[in-house]
């Protein structure tokens, strides 16, 4: 019984890490699919087509107004706006 309790506690502690890893993988996959020219950047048109929810916040993410966003910039935005 004690072993089962320890295993359950370990699983509870690992769950947020696993969920974060899964979310990261999903974000990376969606970014790669939306990046039509595979240059590591999403233009507004690519975002609108492949990641419409991201497109709704494109200008907030593209703070330097470069006309594109990178995966790192998206991740930074998500961390800053996590609730």
C-alpha positions in Angstrom: 0.0 0.0 0.0 2.9 2.4 0.8 4.4 1.7 -2.6 1.2 2.5 -4.3 0.9 5.7 -2.4 4.4 6.7 -3.4 3.8 5.8 -7.0 0.6 7.9 -7.0 2.4 10.9 -5.4 5.2 10.6 -8.0 2.6 10.6 -10.8 0.8 13.6 -9.4 4.1 15.5 -9.3 5.1 14.5 -12.8 1.7 15.3 -14.4 2.3 19.0 -14.9 5.7 18.3 -16.5 4.2 15.8 -18.8 1.3 18.1 -19.7 3.7 21.0 -20.4 5.9 18.7 -22.6 2.8 17.5 -24.5 1.7 21.1 -25.0 5.2 22.1 -26.2 5.1 19.3 -28.7 1.7 20.3 -30.0 2.8 23.9 -30.3 5.9 22.9 -32.2 3.9 20.6 -34.6 1.3 23.3 -35.3 4.0 25.9 -35.9 5.8 23.6 -38.3 2.6 22.8 -40.1 1.7 26.5 -40.4 5.2 27.5 -41.5 4.5 27.0 -45.2 7.9 28.0 -46.5 9.8 26.3 -43.6 11.9 29.3 -42.8 11.3 29.1 -39.0 9.1 32.2 -39.1 5.3 32.8 -39.4 4.0 35.7 -41.4 0.6 37.0 -40.7 -0.7 35.1 -43.7 0.8 31.8 -42.5 -0.5 32.4 -39.0 -4.0 33.3 -40.3 -4.2 30.1 -42.3 -2.4 27.7 -39.9 -2.8 29.2 -36.4 -5.8 31.5 -36.4 -5.9 32.0 -32.6 -2.3 33.1 -32.8 -3.1 35.4 -35.7 -5.6 37.2 -33.4 -2.6 38.2 -31.2 0.0 38.5 -33.9 0.7 42.2 -33.3 1.0 41.6 -29.6 3.6 38.9 -30.2 5.5 40.7 -33.0 6.5 43.5 -30.7 9.4 44.6 -33.0 7.0 44.9 -35.9 9.2 42.7 -38.1 6.2 41.2 -40.0 6.9 37.7 -38.7 7.0 35.7 -35.4 9.3 32.8 -34.4 8.4 29.9 -32.2 10.6 31.4 -29.4 8.6 34.6 -29.5 5.3 32.7 -29.3 6.6 30.7 -26.4 7.7 33.9 -24.6 4.3 35.4 -25.2 2.5 32.4 -23.8 4.7 32.3 -20.7 4.0 36.0 -20.1 0.3 35.6 -20.6 -0.2 32.4 -18.7 -2.9 32.4 -16.1 
